[in-house]
Amino acid sequence: MSNDSSAARQRTAYTIPGISQSDADDLVALLQDRLNALNDLALTLKHIHWNVVGTHFIAVHTMLDPQVDAVRLMVDDTAERIATLGGSPIGTPGALVANRSWDDYSLGRATALEHLAALDLVYGGVIESHRKAIAAAEEPDPVSQDMLIGQAKLLEQYQWFVRAHLESADGRLTTAGAHTEQQAADTAPADAVTAATDSTSGQASA
């Protein structure tokens, strides 16, 4: 049986006063998608935290943990809103993988700037989808919309933190035009240690 069918069977017989059952069902589906995205983002941020290397290691390593903590709070708030609407929030790994529309984060061990370039795209995707959810929630449920707006505000700030490492003095992003995480990573400025090693081995590019 699909997760969607299972979730439908676990619906309560009531929802929030002033919201129709039909609107509540739509909101639960909308918020479940955001719950999947936020759970995935929290895991991805921790994965990067563990795998980042290079001269910017400590700055990025310590920058990410507060973001992980904040995103985990977003996960909890979103799940509780689903339950408040009468739905059954699904937080299992299998359901996340089965229902998400994106692939796993593609970088393993990589320099801080490579990871940040890829993370810029990850944040961009989450924020874009959050903004669509904000628009969809406006009429049926301003309370859920307000929650999503608060989350988007923080997500956009975290993306700004990331982009500050990738921005040139004239305001250009190294990741401009990249469509995949690997493409973004390939555009990242060279790590100082990596560049020095390549130069010593005669592999530095002209």
C-alpha positions as CSV (number, residue, x, y, z in Angstrom):
1,M,0.0,0.0,0.0
2,S,1.3,3.4,-0.8
3,N,2.3,5.9,1.8
4,D,-0.4,8.3,0.5
5,S,-3.1,5.7,1.0
6,S,-1.8,4.8,4.5
7,A,-1.7,8.5,5.5
8,A,-5.3,8.9,4.2
9,R,-6.4,6.0,6.4
10,Q,-4.8,7.6,9.4
11,R,-6.7,10.9,9.1
12,T,-8.6,12.1,12.1
13,A,-12.4,12.7,11.8
14,Y,-11.8,16.4,12.4
15,T,-9.6,19.3,11.4
16,I,-9.0,22.9,12.5
17,P,-12.3,24.9,12.9
18,G,-12.9,27.1,9.9
19,I,-10.9,24.9,7.5
20,S,-12.8,22.5,5.3
21,Q,-11.8,18.8,5.2
22,S,-10.9,19.2,1.6
23,D,-8.6,22.2,2.2
24,A,-7.1,20.4,5.2
25,D,-6.3,17.4,3.0
26,D,-4.6,19.6,0.5
27,L,-2.7,21.4,3.3
28,V,-1.5,18.1,4.8
29,A,-0.2,17.0,1.4
30,L,1.5,20.4,0.9
31,L,3.1,20.4,4.3
32,Q,4.2,16.7,4.0
33,D,6.2,17.7,0.9
34,R,7.8,20.5,2.9
35,L,8.5,18.1,5.8
36,N,10.3,15.7,3.4
37,A,12.3,18.6,2.1
38,L,13.3,19.9,5.5
39,N,14.2,16.4,6.8
40,D,16.3,15.9,3.7
41,L,18.0,19.3,4.2
42,A,18.9,18.6,7.8
43,L,20.5,15.3,6.8
44,T,22.3,17.0,3.9
45,L,23.7,19.8,6.1
46,K,25.1,17.2,8.6
47,H,26.6,15.2,5.7
48,I,28.4,18.3,4.5
49,H,29.5,19.1,8.1
50,W,31.2,15.6,8.3
51,N,32.8,15.7,4.8
52,V,34.1,19.2,4.4
53,V,37.9,19.6,4.0
54,G,40.3,22.4,3.1
55,T,41.4,25.7,4.4
56,H,37.9,26.9,5.1
57,F,37.1,23.8,7.0
58,I,36.5,25.1,10.5
59,A,34.5,28.1,9.4
60,V,32.1,26.0,7.4
61,H,32.1,23.1,9.9
62,T,31.0,25.4,12.7
63,M,28.6,27.4,10.6
64,L,26.5,24.4,9.6
65,D,25.5,23.0,13.0
66,P,23.3,26.0,14.0
67,Q,21.6,25.6,10.6
68,V,21.0,21.9,11.3
69,D,19.5,22.7,14.7
70,A,17.2,25.4,13.2
71,V,16.1,23.2,10.3
72,R,15.3,20.4,12.7
73,L,13.0,22.8,14.6
74,M,11.3,23.6,11.3
75,V,10.8,19.8,10.8
76,D,9.2,19.5,14.2
77,D,6.9,22.6,13.7
78,T,5.8,21.3,10.3
79,A,5.1,17.8,11.5
80,E,3.0,19.2,14.4
81,R,1.1,21.5,12.1
82,I,0.2,18.4,10.0
83,A,-1.1,16.7,13.1
84,T,-3.0,19.8,14.1
85,L,-4.8,19.7,10.7
86,G,-5.8,16.1,11.4
87,G,-3.1,14.4,9.3
88,S,-0.5,11.9,10.2
89,P,3.0,13.3,9.6
90,I,5.3,10.8,8.0
91,G,9.0,11.0,9.0
92,T,10.4,7.6,8.0
93,P,13.4,7.4,5.7
94,G,11.7,5.1,3.2
95,A,8.7,7.4,2.8
96,L,11.0,10.4,2.3
97,V,12.9,8.6,-0.5
98,A,9.8,7.2,-2.1
99,N,8.0,10.5,-2.3
100,R,10.6,13.2,-2.9
101,S,11.2,14.6,-6.4
102,W,14.9,15.2,-6.0
103,D,18.0,12.9,-5.8
104,D,20.4,12.4,-3.0
105,Y,23.1,15.1,-2.4
106,S,25.9,14.1,-4.8
107,L,29.2,15.2,-3.2
108,G,31.2,13.2,-0.7
109,R,34.6,14.4,0.6
110,A,35.2,17.8,-1.0
111,T,36.6,21.2,-0.2
112,A,34.5,23.7,1.8
113,L,34.0,25.9,-1.2
114,E,32.9,23.0,-3.4
115,H,30.4,21.9,-0.8
116,L,29.1,25.5,-0.3
117,A,28.6,25.9,-4.1
118,A,26.6,22.7,-4.2
119,L,24.7,23.7,-1.0
120,D,23.7,27.0,-2.7
121,L,21.7,25.0,-5.2
122,V,20.2,22.9,-2.5
123,Y,19.0,25.9,-0.6
124,G,17.8,27.5,-3.8
125,G,15.6,24.5,-4.5
126,V,14.1,24.3,-1.0
127,I,13.4,28.0,-0.9
128,E,11.8,28.1,-4.3
129,S,9.4,25.2,-3.3
130,H,8.8,26.9,0.1
131,R,7.7,30.1,-1.7
132,K,5.3,28.1,-3.8
133,A,3.9,26.5,-0.7
134,I,3.5,30.0,0.9
135,A,1.4,31.1,-2.0
136,A,-0.7,28.0,-2.0
137,A,-1.4,28.3,1.8
138,E,-2.4,31.9,1.7
139,E,-6.2,31.5,1.2
140,P,-7.0,28.3,3.0
141,D,-4.7,28.7,6.0
142,P,-2.8,31.9,6.9
143,V,-1.5,30.2,10.0
144,S,0.3,27.5,8.0
145,Q,1.4,30.3,5.6
146,D,2.9,32.3,8.5
147,M,4.9,29.2,9.7
148,L,6.2,28.7,6.2
149,I,7.1,32.4,5.8
150,G,9.1,32.3,9.1
151,Q,10.9,29.2,7.8
152,A,11.7,30.8,4.4
153,K,13.1,33.9,6.1
154,L,15.7,31.7,7.9
155,L,16.4,29.5,4.9
156,E,17.0,32.6,2.8
157,Q,19.4,34.0,5.5
158,Y,21.3,30.7,5.5
159,Q,21.6,30.8,1.8
160,W,23.0,34.3,2.1
161,F,25.6,33.0,4.5
162,V,26.6,30.3,2.0
163,R,26.6,32.7,-0.9
164,A,28.9,35.2,0.9
165,H,31.7,32.6,0.4
166,L,31.0,32.3,-3.3
167,E,30.5,36.0,-4.1
168,S,33.0,38.2,-5.9
169,A,33.6,41.8,-4.9
170,D,31.3,43.0,-7.7
171,G,28.4,40.8,-6.5
172,R,28.7,37.9,-8.9
173,L,28.2,34.3,-7.8
174,T,30.6,31.6,-9.0
175,T,27.6,29.3,-9.2
176,A,25.7,31.4,-11.7
177,G,24.4,29.1,-14.5
178,A,25.1,25.8,-12.7
179,H,22.2,23.4,-12.8
180,T,23.6,20.4,-10.8
181,E,25.5,20.2,-7.6
182,Q,28.5,18.9,-9.3
183,Q,28.4,21.7,-11.9
184,A,28.2,24.2,-9.0
185,A,31.1,22.5,-7.2
186,D,33.2,22.7,-10.3
187,T,32.7,26.5,-10.4
188,A,33.9,27.0,-6.8
189,P,37.1,29.1,-6.3
190,A,40.1,26.9,-5.8
191,D,41.0,26.0,-2.2
192,A,44.4,27.6,-1.3
193,V,45.9,24.3,-0.2
194,T,44.6,22.5,-3.3
195,A,45.9,25.2,-5.6
196,A,49.3,25.1,-4.0
197,T,49.5,21.3,-4.2
198,D,48.5,21.4,-7.9
199,S,51.1,24.0,-8.6
200,T,53.8,22.0,-6.9
201,S,52.9,18.9,-8.9
202,G,52.9,20.9,-12.2
203,Q,49.1,20.4,-12.5
204,A,48.0,24.0,-12.0
205,S,45.9,25.4,-14.9
206,A,47.0,28.4,-16.8
